[in-house]
Amino acid sequence: MPRRVNIPGADEIFRPTAPVRPPGAEASAAAPASGRVKHDEKMTIYVTAEELLAVEQARLQLRADLGRTVDRGRFVRAALAVALADLDRLGLDSDVARRLSEQ
């Protein structure tokens, strides 16, 4: 006699773990990095070996100084939050705008 196993549906497995911003909502200057939550979007970037080494060294330094593990994604999301807040606050005078205008 075959047995049927009831398993949860995709909506139950992949339910949102954090409030979702409505489309078009702007990030505020005080928006913190998202941290350890389920992320619905993915972005791939390519870095040089030197940039990757710098990220890894920064992670290790933060681990030594803060006493907590910080993964690459969390580190990049925190840096992105800082850059976006700076851009929102200072516009073309922000560090990120200045760096992009130099290229």
RODO-2510 file (C-alpha; in nm, 4 decimals, decimal comma):
residues 103
     n   res          X          Y          Z
     1     m     0,0000     0,0000     0,0000
     2     p     0,1708     0,3236    -0,1130
     3     r     0,1917     0,6043     0,1370
     4     r     0,1617     0,9675     0,0393
     5     v     0,3769     1,2127     0,2212
     6     n     0,2433     1,5633     0,2709
     7     i     0,5120     1,8221     0,2152
     8     p     0,4794     2,2001     0,2352
     9     g     0,4230     2,3946    -0,0840
    10     a     0,6682     2,6398    -0,2367
    11     d     0,4806     2,9375    -0,0865
    12     e     0,5349     2,7967     0,2624
    13     i     0,9015     2,7116     0,2047
    14     f     0,9972     3,0393     0,0342
    15     r     0,7940     3,2789     0,2464
    16     p     0,9342     3,6292     0,3002
    17     t     1,1539     3,6595     0,6076
    18     a     1,1631     4,0397     0,6083
    19     p     0,9234     4,3115     0,4969
    20     v     0,9465     4,3730     0,1239
    21     r     0,9724     4,7340     0,0037
    22     p     0,7206     4,8339    -0,2595
    23     p     0,8634     4,8786    -0,6116
    24     g     1,0114     5,2231    -0,6626
    25     a     1,0682     5,2860    -0,2927
    26     e     1,3880     5,4796    -0,2415
    27     a     1,6482     5,3794     0,0147
    28     s     1,6699     5,6355     0,2903
    29     a     1,9999     5,7846     0,4023
    30     a     1,9693     5,5968     0,7315
    31     a     1,8938     5,2581     0,5710
    32     p     2,1091     4,9945     0,7393
    33     a     2,2668     4,7028     0,5563
    34     s     2,0201     4,4169     0,5299
    35     g     2,2400     4,1740     0,7235
    36     r     2,1383     3,8130     0,7720
    37     v     1,7964     3,7851     0,6104
    38     k     1,6694     3,6009     0,3049
    39     h     1,7541     3,8044    -0,0020
    40     d     1,5264     3,7811    -0,3040
    41     e     1,7608     3,9354    -0,5579
    42     k     2,1083     3,8387    -0,6714
    43     m     2,3834     4,0519    -0,8180
    44     t     2,7117     3,9140    -0,9463
    45     i     3,0242     4,1275    -0,9586
    46     y     3,3741     4,0533    -1,0773
    47     v     3,6730     4,1755    -0,8795
    48     t     4,0476     4,1601    -0,9235
    49     a     4,2589     3,9250    -0,7153
    50     e     4,3847     4,2275    -0,5189
    51     e     4,0307     4,3478    -0,4444
    52     l     3,9254     4,0024    -0,3284
    53     l     4,2341     3,9768    -0,1074
    54     a     4,1531     4,3206     0,0409
    55     v     3,7952     4,2079     0,1176
    56     e     3,9197     3,8887     0,2822
    57     q     4,1766     4,0823     0,4892
    58     a     3,9072     4,3295     0,5964
    59     r     3,6793     4,0399     0,6975
    60     l     3,9566     3,8861     0,9050
    61     q     4,0365     4,2211     1,0658
    62     l     3,6708     4,2746     1,1536
    63     r     3,6560     3,9227     1,2951
    64     a     3,9592     3,9963     1,5132
    65     d     3,8336     4,3397     1,6220
    66     l     3,4610     4,2655     1,6600
    67     g     3,4855     3,9019     1,7603
    68     r     3,2214     3,7976     1,5076
    69     t     3,2239     3,6305     1,1695
    70     v     3,1314     3,8543     0,8768
    71     d     3,0798     3,6808     0,5419
    72     r     3,1599     3,8439     0,2063
    73     g     2,7976     3,9157     0,1219
    74     r     2,7297     4,0849     0,4540
    75     f     3,0486     4,2887     0,4198
    76     v     2,9560     4,4021     0,0670
    77     r     2,5959     4,4840     0,1683
    78     a     2,7247     4,6972     0,4579
    79     a     2,9687     4,8785     0,2276
    80     l     2,6907     4,9314    -0,0283
    81     a     2,4630     5,0787     0,2400
    82     v     2,7396     5,3226     0,3406
    83     a     2,8037     5,4244    -0,0221
    84     l     2,4327     5,4752    -0,0963
    85     a     2,3807     5,6813     0,2193
    86     d     2,6831     5,8960     0,1303
    87     l     2,5544     5,9446    -0,2249
    88     d     2,2074     6,0332    -0,0960
    89     r     2,3504     6,2836     0,1545
    90     l     2,6236     6,4454    -0,0575
    91     g     2,5239     6,3780    -0,4188
    92     l     2,8062     6,4593    -0,6612
    93     d     3,0333     6,5468    -0,3669
    94     s     3,0099     6,1905    -0,2321
    95     d     3,3088     5,9600    -0,2370
    96     v     3,1415     5,7149    -0,4753
    97     a     3,0483     5,9901    -0,7256
    98     r     3,4014     6,1300    -0,7084
    99     r     3,5558     5,7871    -0,7704
   100     l     3,3230     5,7172    -1,0632
   101     s     3,3946     6,0564    -1,2226
   102     e     3,7700     5,9839    -1,2134
   103     q     3,7394     5,6772    -1,4364
***
